[in-house]
Amino acid sequence: LGKLSLDELSELAAELAEEDEEIKKVRHYFIDEFWTRMPDKAVTPGDLGEGELMGASLDGRPILLAKVQGEIFALSNKCPHRGFPLHHNGKLDGYEITCAYHGGQFDIRTGACVKHPTETFPCERFLAQTGADGTIVCEAIKEKN
């Protein structure tokens, strides 16, 4: 790179910008396909072990379920940074989930972003309860403004 002229560097920068746009298209296609193909799945509290994460599609919504100290927490399974699935290779440490794709960390109790390489939004939270049929049902929690 040190031997390239300014014009050559400008040309390379334009090529990299084009490649970046193509990568973004592929990433969006991947994410859309991932969520489209994730089937709805009935989950019972017994399906989730202590300290475990599980991704599920409940009524068409991608949900991340986590059990800590016997309590089940539910967040949107889409990382608010880029939409990647939090459960896929994500790590749960206490009450914090770390996204495997960019290292963002979120508190599963509140959805708050604890640490992230770029500014991002909190995760949408859900109230996880056991329904009449014994499966986990989730209701969106309306945040106070």
N, C-alpha and C positions, 0 to 999 in steps of 0.2 A: 504494500500500500504506500510505503514511503516514496516509491519511485513513480507513482502515478501523478499525472498532471491534475490540475483542478477540474478541467473538462472531463477527464477520465473518471475522476472521483464522482463528479456530478452524474455522469452516465450510470455508474455503478449504483449510486444512491437511488436513481430512478428505477433501475432494475430490482433492487431490493424492496422498494416501496410496492412495486407490482407484485412481487412474490408474497409480500406480507398480506396484500389484499386477497390473493388466492388462498393463502393459509387460513385467513379469517373465514372465507367461504366454506372451506372444508371443515373447519372447526364447527361452524354453525350447522352444517349438514350433519356432522357426527352427533352433535348434541340433540338436534331435532330427531334424528333416527333413534338414538338411544332412548329418549323418552317415549317416542311412539311405540317402540317395541317392548317396553316394559309393561307386562300384563298386570291387571289388577290382581291383588293377592290378599286373601284373608289372612290376618296375622293374629295369633292369640298371645296373651302375655307369656305363656309358657314357651313360645317359640323364641323368645329373646332372653338370652342368659345375662347374668350380672356382668356389667362392663362391656357389653356387646353392642354393636351397631347393626342395623339392618335397613336396607332400602326397600321400599314397597311403593306400589301405586295403589292408592286408596281413592276410589271414586274418580279415577283419572288424574289425581294429583300426586306428584312425586313427593314422598314423605320419607324423612330420615327418622328412624326410631332408635332410641338409646336407653339402656337401663342402667341407672346408677343408684346405688343404695336402695334397691328394690322399687324405685320409682321410674316410670316410663316417661320419657320426654320425646316430643315430636317437633321437628323443624321441617321447613322445605328442604328437600334433598338436592336442590339446585344451589350451588355456591353463588352468592350474589355478585361475585366478581366476574365470572365468565360462564356461569350456568352448568359447570361440570358437576357430576354426581358426587356428593360428599361421602356417601357410604363406600364408594369404590376406592379401596386402598386407603381410606381415611383412617385416622388413628384417634381413639378416644382415650384421653388421659384425665381422669377425674371427671369434671364437668366441661372439659374443653375438647372439641372436635377439631382436628387439623385436616384441612383439605390437602389431598395428595398432589394436586396439580400445581398449586402456587404457594402452598404453605400457610394460607390464611387460617386463623384460629377463631372459633366461635364458641360462646358459652351456650350450652344446650338448654340451660334453664331460662335464659332471656333472649337468645338469638343474637346478642350483641357481638360485634366484631371486636375481638380482644387484641389481635395482632394480624397485620396484613402488609404485604409489600407495597400495595397501593391503596388509596382510599376506597372503601367499599361500604355497602349498606349492610344493615343487620339482616339475619335470616328471618323469614316469616315463621312465626310460632303457631303451634296448634295445641289444643287441649286434647290429650290422649286419654280416652276412657274405654272401659270394657262395655261393649254393647250387650243387648239382651241375648244375642246368639253366642256370646263368649269371645267375639273377635274385637280387636282394637278399632275404635272409630275415632276420627280426629275432626275437631272443629277449629276453624281459624280463630285466633285470638285477636280481637280488635285492639290495637294499641291506642292509648290515650295521647292526644296531641296537645 
